[in-house]
């Protein structure tokens, strides 16, 4: 298995982070903006064969890195994203309410 790659796409305040492995899409993190600086993480999904492998966290980490770069705050709606973002103090700087 190669290195995971993540790309972000956004149109009109609705976006997605797409996770690929060896050129194949294996996961997504869907989000929407409620304000220019507030991003709601709606859903994180990873291919069933990769669940439990840390690939979901790769998506959440990519969103957190982007939030730091752009100054947005992440508000997790998705239970998985909420679990990752609230359980690790390393994400406190990007966590919104």
PyMOL commands that set and color helices and strands:
alter all, ss='L'
color gray80, all
select helices_A, chain A and resi 48-50+55-70+79-87+89-91
alter helices_A, ss='H'
color red, helices_A
select strands_A, chain A and resi 4-11+14-21+24-35+38-46+73-76
alter strands_A, ss='S'
color yellow, strands_A
deselect
rebuild
show_as cartoon
